Amino acid sequence: MLLWKYRKWEKDLIAPGCVPGLPTLLNEKLQDFQWNPVMYAAMYSEVTWWKEDAMIMKNGPGFPQIPLTVIARDKEYVIRQEDGLPEWEKRIFETLWEKLMYEQSELTDDSRFIIAEELGHAVHLDRPDVVVEAFHHLAEKVQGNEGAG
């Protein structure tokens, strides 16, 4: 038995929330992932090297001119959620986050910026149709470009 595999009663006591609508097996796998120390090591590494990675990307080759779709969460929806943070703090963070997401959409001339209305971080879980539609749009663009080149 791995050390990070807590007994069921311990997981139930301090369990992360399950995702409504997901099959039980997927929720169990998600919970196992959330309890895995490897995930936290990866998060630590990401934060530790954040600035250095940003400089590497900034000074690296330019972003290729390819079709791009950026799907952003709904700032106002996230701000309305009860999470114990003051609204002013959430508004500052979400405004900056939306700006950064929009700037990503400016990396190429052939891009779309979509705000997933009434959705937070888990667009792919809450509204997979938004992601599927974006994928189909990109696939059509790529197929259309193959015939042109």
C-alpha positions as CSV (number, residue, x, y, z in Angstrom):
1,M,0.0,0.0,0.0
2,L,1.4,3.4,-1.0
3,L,1.8,6.0,1.7
4,W,-0.4,8.5,0.0
5,K,-3.3,6.0,-0.2
6,Y,-5.2,7.1,2.9
7,R,-7.8,4.9,4.5
8,K,-11.3,5.6,3.4
9,W,-12.4,7.4,6.6
10,E,-9.4,9.7,6.4
11,K,-10.3,10.6,2.8
12,D,-13.9,11.2,3.7
13,L,-12.9,13.4,6.6
14,I,-10.8,15.8,4.5
15,A,-11.9,14.9,1.0
16,P,-11.7,17.3,-1.8
17,G,-15.1,17.8,-3.4
18,C,-16.3,15.4,-6.0
19,V,-17.4,16.7,-9.4
20,P,-21.1,16.3,-9.8
21,G,-22.1,14.4,-12.9
22,L,-18.9,12.4,-13.2
23,P,-19.1,8.7,-12.9
24,T,-18.0,7.3,-9.5
25,L,-14.9,5.7,-10.9
26,L,-13.7,9.0,-12.4
27,N,-14.4,10.9,-9.2
28,E,-12.3,8.2,-7.3
29,K,-9.4,8.6,-9.7
30,L,-9.6,12.4,-9.4
31,Q,-9.6,12.1,-5.6
32,D,-6.6,9.8,-5.8
33,F,-4.8,12.3,-8.0
34,Q,-5.6,15.1,-5.5
35,W,-4.1,13.1,-2.7
36,N,-0.9,12.2,-4.6
37,P,2.2,14.0,-3.4
38,V,3.6,14.0,-6.9
39,M,0.9,16.5,-7.9
40,Y,2.1,18.8,-5.1
41,A,5.7,18.4,-6.1
42,A,4.8,19.4,-9.6
43,M,2.9,22.4,-8.4
44,Y,5.9,23.4,-6.3
45,S,8.2,23.1,-9.2
46,E,5.9,25.1,-11.4
47,V,5.8,28.0,-8.9
48,T,9.5,27.8,-8.2
49,W,10.5,28.1,-11.9
50,W,7.6,30.4,-12.9
51,K,9.7,33.5,-13.6
52,E,12.6,31.7,-15.2
53,D,10.2,29.8,-17.5
54,A,8.5,33.0,-18.4
55,M,11.8,34.6,-19.4
56,I,12.7,31.6,-21.6
57,M,9.4,31.8,-23.4
58,K,9.6,35.6,-23.7
59,N,13.1,35.4,-25.3
60,G,12.4,32.3,-27.3
61,P,11.1,32.0,-30.8
62,G,7.8,33.6,-31.6
63,F,4.6,31.8,-31.4
64,P,3.7,30.1,-34.7
65,Q,1.0,31.6,-36.8
66,I,-1.5,28.8,-36.4
67,P,-5.2,28.8,-35.6
68,L,-5.8,29.3,-31.9
69,T,-8.8,29.3,-29.6
70,V,-8.5,30.6,-26.0
71,I,-11.4,29.7,-23.7
72,A,-11.6,31.9,-20.6
73,R,-13.8,31.4,-17.5
74,D,-16.5,34.0,-16.8
75,K,-14.9,36.6,-14.5
76,E,-18.3,37.8,-13.1
77,Y,-19.4,34.2,-12.4
78,V,-16.3,33.4,-10.5
79,I,-16.5,36.6,-8.5
80,R,-20.1,35.8,-7.4
81,Q,-19.0,32.4,-6.0
82,E,-18.8,32.0,-2.2
83,D,-15.3,31.1,-1.3
84,G,-14.5,33.3,1.7
85,L,-12.4,35.8,-0.3
86,P,-13.5,39.5,-0.4
87,E,-15.1,40.6,-3.6
88,W,-12.5,43.4,-4.2
89,E,-9.7,40.8,-4.1
90,K,-11.4,38.4,-6.4
91,R,-12.2,41.3,-8.8
92,I,-8.5,42.3,-9.0
93,F,-7.4,38.8,-9.6
94,E,-10.1,37.9,-12.1
95,T,-9.6,41.1,-14.1
96,L,-5.9,40.4,-14.4
97,W,-6.5,36.7,-15.2
98,E,-8.9,37.6,-18.0
99,K,-6.4,40.1,-19.4
100,L,-3.7,37.5,-19.4
101,M,-6.0,35.0,-21.2
102,Y,-6.9,37.6,-23.8
103,E,-3.2,38.4,-24.4
104,Q,-2.7,34.7,-25.1
105,S,-5.3,35.0,-27.9
106,E,-3.2,37.8,-29.4
107,L,-0.2,35.4,-29.9
108,T,-1.4,34.6,-33.4
109,D,-3.4,36.5,-36.1
110,D,-5.8,33.6,-36.5
111,S,-7.4,33.4,-33.1
112,R,-10.7,33.4,-31.2
113,F,-11.2,34.5,-27.6
114,I,-14.2,32.9,-26.0
115,I,-15.6,33.7,-22.5
116,A,-17.4,30.6,-21.2
117,E,-20.4,32.4,-19.7
118,E,-21.6,31.3,-16.3
119,L,-18.6,28.9,-16.0
120,G,-15.5,28.8,-13.8
121,H,-12.3,26.9,-14.1
122,A,-13.6,23.5,-15.1
123,V,-15.1,24.4,-18.5
124,H,-14.2,21.0,-19.8
125,L,-16.2,19.3,-17.1
126,D,-19.1,21.7,-16.7
127,R,-19.7,22.4,-20.4
128,P,-17.7,20.0,-22.6
129,D,-19.7,21.2,-25.6
130,V,-17.9,24.5,-25.5
131,V,-14.6,22.7,-25.8
132,V,-15.8,20.3,-28.4
133,E,-17.2,23.3,-30.5
134,A,-13.8,25.1,-30.2
135,F,-12.0,21.9,-31.3
136,H,-14.3,21.4,-34.3
137,H,-13.8,25.1,-35.3
138,L,-10.0,24.6,-35.2
139,A,-10.2,21.3,-37.1
140,E,-12.2,23.0,-39.9
141,K,-9.6,25.8,-40.0
142,V,-6.7,23.4,-40.3
143,Q,-8.5,21.3,-42.9
144,G,-9.2,24.5,-44.9
145,N,-5.6,25.6,-44.7
146,E,-4.3,22.2,-46.0
147,G,-6.2,22.8,-49.2
148,A,-4.8,26.3,-49.5
149,G,-1.1,25.4,-49.1
